[in-house]
């Protein structure tokens, strides 16, 4: 069996699909470079990203799939999971070789896995939209550091650009070391020097604006004043706001 080794990106995956159809090697094993373990009994083919080949495969997917399924594929690519990459590869190959509409066959383990994974990514995206709390920096830019389970930064852009169109803000993925910056006109992908102290979702006091601590205190006081201790239901609260998101919430500090 031949191993297809790619870089774990969407372009790399689509290029691998193109190469498989061009070479028709039969059954192969798809692996990402960071998870690959050398094996003397397998022939390894390194997939070099090719934007033209990837674009041709993507256009074919768009022609064959509905917008809902294109969205699911996009979400699955953001899951950054080895099992999901394999399912995506097999799904794409089967889609082009089978005349039937396999995307509706939920008895197919690949279709089922992709559908479930897309739901998980969408859920993480919605939770980030709900739980992100910005802090104003000394430069007047609103900042929030996150470390989501999936790479949901690309899915957050439209929501926050529409909601905070009159402010400059940064949403930074601390785990993947990149983020997006909105300058009141457009959104740009950025990378920050984390040596400056932006290592958590909470800004260091030295980098906060003069009034940020006051705003945080006011919000915490408001939260306490509206709370009704007699109606406290911790189990229900955790179900709606899992503990791993509390680090983003000002009222939990």
PLY file of the C-alpha trace (Angstrom):
ply
format ascii 1.0
element vertex 253
property float x
property float y
property float z
element edge 252
property int vertex1
property int vertex2
end_header
0.00 0.00 0.00
1.22 3.51 -0.81
1.17 6.34 1.70
0.11 9.82 0.61
1.82 12.32 2.89
0.38 15.86 2.97
0.71 18.96 5.13
-2.69 18.85 6.85
-4.26 21.75 4.94
-7.32 21.97 2.72
-5.19 22.71 -0.33
-3.00 19.72 0.46
-6.02 17.43 0.80
-7.53 18.57 -2.51
-4.16 18.14 -4.23
-3.99 14.59 -2.84
-7.42 13.84 -4.32
-6.25 15.15 -7.71
-3.07 13.06 -7.57
-5.05 9.94 -6.69
-7.28 10.33 -9.74
-4.34 11.12 -11.99
-2.28 8.11 -10.87
-5.05 5.66 -9.87
-2.82 3.76 -7.39
-5.71 1.84 -5.84
-6.11 1.84 -2.06
-3.77 4.26 -0.30
-3.17 5.50 3.23
-3.49 9.25 3.75
-1.36 10.72 6.54
-0.32 14.17 7.71
3.37 14.97 8.00
3.24 15.69 11.73
1.66 12.29 12.52
3.63 10.17 10.06
5.77 7.30 11.36
8.36 6.03 8.83
7.75 2.46 7.68
10.20 0.56 5.46
7.43 -1.61 4.01
5.40 1.25 2.53
6.12 3.50 -0.41
5.64 7.17 0.53
4.50 9.83 -1.92
4.91 13.41 -0.75
2.00 15.62 -1.82
3.22 19.06 -2.84
0.47 21.66 -2.67
-0.71 22.83 -6.06
-3.32 25.60 -6.10
-4.44 24.81 -9.67
-5.00 21.13 -8.96
-6.77 21.93 -5.69
-8.97 24.50 -7.44
-10.06 21.95 -10.05
-11.09 19.47 -7.36
-12.90 22.16 -5.37
-14.86 23.29 -8.45
-15.91 19.69 -9.00
-17.13 19.44 -5.39
-19.12 22.67 -5.73
-20.83 21.30 -8.84
-21.79 18.03 -7.17
-22.73 19.18 -3.67
-25.30 21.52 -2.15
-24.25 24.66 -0.28
-25.00 22.90 3.00
-22.58 20.11 2.19
-19.90 22.53 0.98
-20.23 24.23 4.37
-19.86 20.86 6.11
-16.70 20.09 4.17
-15.29 23.50 5.08
-16.03 22.89 8.77
-14.49 19.42 8.64
-11.28 20.85 7.18
-11.12 23.17 10.20
-11.43 20.23 12.61
-7.72 19.43 12.07
-8.29 15.79 12.96
-6.44 12.86 11.35
-9.55 10.69 11.21
-11.54 13.51 9.62
-8.87 14.13 6.94
-9.05 10.44 5.95
-12.86 10.55 5.82
-12.72 13.72 3.69
-10.31 12.09 1.24
-12.38 8.94 0.90
-15.61 10.93 0.63
-14.22 13.08 -2.21
-12.87 10.08 -4.11
-16.15 8.17 -3.75
-18.16 11.23 -4.75
-16.36 11.49 -8.10
-16.34 7.75 -8.82
-19.90 6.88 -7.78
-22.92 8.15 -9.76
-25.19 7.90 -6.71
-25.64 10.86 -4.35
-23.52 9.34 -1.59
-23.73 12.48 0.57
-27.23 11.42 1.62
-26.18 7.89 2.56
-25.70 8.19 6.32
-25.06 4.47 6.48
-21.66 5.29 4.98
-19.25 5.76 7.92
-17.44 8.60 6.11
-20.64 10.55 5.49
-21.76 10.04 9.09
-18.39 11.08 10.52
-18.22 14.23 8.39
-21.75 15.23 9.33
-21.07 14.73 13.06
-17.72 16.54 12.90
-19.24 19.52 11.09
-21.84 19.83 13.85
-19.10 19.84 16.50
-17.19 22.59 14.68
-20.35 24.67 14.23
-21.15 24.24 17.94
-17.68 25.46 18.88
-18.10 28.43 16.56
-21.43 29.41 18.17
-19.97 29.09 21.66
-17.06 31.33 20.74
-19.52 33.92 19.43
-21.46 33.72 22.69
-18.63 33.60 25.22
-15.88 35.79 23.77
-15.24 38.88 25.92
-13.06 41.66 24.58
-10.71 43.78 26.66
-9.56 47.22 25.62
-5.81 47.63 25.25
-3.85 50.78 25.98
-3.85 51.43 22.21
-7.66 51.44 22.07
-7.88 48.06 20.32
-10.21 45.41 21.73
-8.49 42.06 22.22
-9.50 38.52 23.07
-7.30 35.42 23.14
-8.96 32.04 22.60
-7.87 28.39 22.40
-10.82 26.54 20.83
-10.91 22.81 20.19
-11.14 23.47 16.45
-9.72 26.10 14.12
-12.87 28.26 14.10
-11.19 31.64 13.49
-12.22 31.67 9.78
-15.86 31.08 10.81
-15.91 33.97 13.31
-14.93 36.77 10.94
-18.35 37.67 9.52
-20.16 37.64 12.86
-17.76 39.97 14.67
-17.20 42.20 11.67
-20.94 42.86 11.50
-21.44 43.13 15.26
-18.47 45.38 16.05
-18.15 47.32 12.81
-17.26 50.58 14.60
-14.37 49.19 16.69
-10.90 47.88 16.07
-10.51 44.38 17.47
-8.28 41.31 17.51
-9.34 37.71 18.04
-6.25 35.59 18.52
-5.97 31.78 18.61
-3.30 31.13 21.23
-3.06 27.43 20.38
-2.57 27.89 16.63
-0.63 31.15 16.96
-2.59 33.30 14.53
-5.62 35.56 14.60
-7.67 38.18 12.78
-7.51 41.96 13.11
-10.34 44.29 12.09
-9.34 47.91 11.39
-12.89 49.25 10.78
-12.51 48.58 7.06
-11.45 45.00 6.50
-10.19 41.92 8.30
-6.58 40.78 8.09
-4.88 37.62 9.29
-2.10 38.38 11.78
0.51 36.75 13.97
1.53 38.31 17.27
4.73 38.19 19.28
3.53 36.27 22.34
6.65 37.35 24.21
4.76 40.58 24.77
2.61 38.82 27.36
-0.48 37.85 25.35
-0.37 34.24 26.51
-3.90 33.90 27.86
-7.42 35.14 27.19
-6.90 37.84 29.85
-4.69 40.83 29.07
-1.91 41.70 31.56
-2.85 44.76 33.63
0.06 46.69 32.09
-1.47 46.36 28.61
-5.06 47.22 29.53
-6.56 50.65 29.01
-6.97 52.91 32.04
-10.70 52.18 32.30
-10.73 48.46 31.45
-10.49 47.34 35.09
-13.39 49.66 35.97
-15.54 48.22 33.18
-14.76 44.70 34.38
-15.68 45.60 37.96
-18.96 47.21 36.86
-19.90 44.12 34.85
-19.10 41.80 37.76
-21.22 43.95 40.10
-24.09 43.89 37.61
-23.84 40.11 37.30
-23.92 39.70 41.09
-26.87 42.07 41.52
-29.00 40.22 38.95
-28.15 36.80 40.36
-30.77 35.03 42.49
-28.98 32.63 44.90
-32.20 30.82 45.82
-32.65 29.77 42.18
-29.09 28.63 41.65
-28.86 25.49 39.49
-25.20 24.66 38.99
-25.81 21.56 36.86
-28.02 23.45 34.42
-25.60 26.38 34.33
-22.65 24.12 33.45
-24.72 22.42 30.77
-25.30 25.75 29.01
-21.92 27.29 29.88
-19.29 24.50 30.16
-16.48 25.20 32.60
-13.82 25.26 29.90
-15.36 28.52 28.61
-15.38 30.28 31.99
-11.88 31.65 31.42
-13.33 33.94 28.72
-16.08 35.37 30.94
-15.43 38.54 32.92
-18.09 37.61 35.48
-16.17 34.41 36.32
-12.89 36.15 37.13
0 1
1 2
2 3
3 4
4 5
5 6
6 7
7 8
8 9
9 10
10 11
11 12
12 13
13 14
14 15
15 16
16 17
17 18
18 19
19 20
20 21
21 22
22 23
23 24
24 25
25 26
26 27
27 28
28 29
29 30
30 31
31 32
32 33
33 34
34 35
35 36
36 37
37 38
38 39
39 40
40 41
41 42
42 43
43 44
44 45
45 46
46 47
47 48
48 49
49 50
50 51
51 52
52 53
53 54
54 55
55 56
56 57
57 58
58 59
59 60
60 61
61 62
62 63
63 64
64 65
65 66
66 67
67 68
68 69
69 70
70 71
71 72
72 73
73 74
74 75
75 76
76 77
77 78
78 79
79 80
80 81
81 82
82 83
83 84
84 85
85 86
86 87
87 88
88 89
89 90
90 91
91 92
92 93
93 94
94 95
95 96
96 97
97 98
98 99
99 100
100 101
101 102
102 103
103 104
104 105
105 106
106 107
107 108
108 109
109 110
110 111
111 112
112 113
113 114
114 115
115 116
116 117
117 118
118 119
119 120
120 121
121 122
122 123
123 124
124 125
125 126
126 127
127 128
128 129
129 130
130 131
131 132
132 133
133 134
134 135
135 136
136 137
137 138
138 139
139 140
140 141
141 142
142 143
143 144
144 145
145 146
146 147
147 148
148 149
149 150
150 151
151 152
152 153
153 154
154 155
155 156
156 157
157 158
158 159
159 160
160 161
161 162
162 163
163 164
164 165
165 166
166 167
167 168
168 169
169 170
170 171
171 172
172 173
173 174
174 175
175 176
176 177
177 178
178 179
179 180
180 181
181 182
182 183
183 184
184 185
185 186
186 187
187 188
188 189
189 190
190 191
191 192
192 193
193 194
194 195
195 196
196 197
197 198
198 199
199 200
200 201
201 202
202 203
203 204
204 205
205 206
206 207
207 208
208 209
209 210
210 211
211 212
212 213
213 214
214 215
215 216
216 217
217 218
218 219
219 220
220 221
221 222
222 223
223 224
224 225
225 226
226 227
227 228
228 229
229 230
230 231
231 232
232 233
233 234
234 235
235 236
236 237
237 238
238 239
239 240
240 241
241 242
242 243
243 244
244 245
245 246
246 247
247 248
248 249
249 250
250 251
251 252
